[in-house]
């Protein structure tokens, strides 16, 4: 596995953690399950603390969208 493929795999895993975390918080809201609250919080925490590993292209694109809306 090349270095580029590893980076792409890591980026995908980080985004998947965010999606799964949001889904688990949705399940917590509907079922009132504390397990899903903890699991969702941990998944979103993985995204928060590792989002600096995402490529600069993705982060700049998101930043441009935010700046565009503020104008």
PyMOL commands that set and color helices and strands:
alter all, ss='L'
color gray80, all
select helices_A, chain A and resi 3-31+34-53+56-70
alter helices_A, ss='H'
color red, helices_A
deselect
rebuild
show_as cartoon
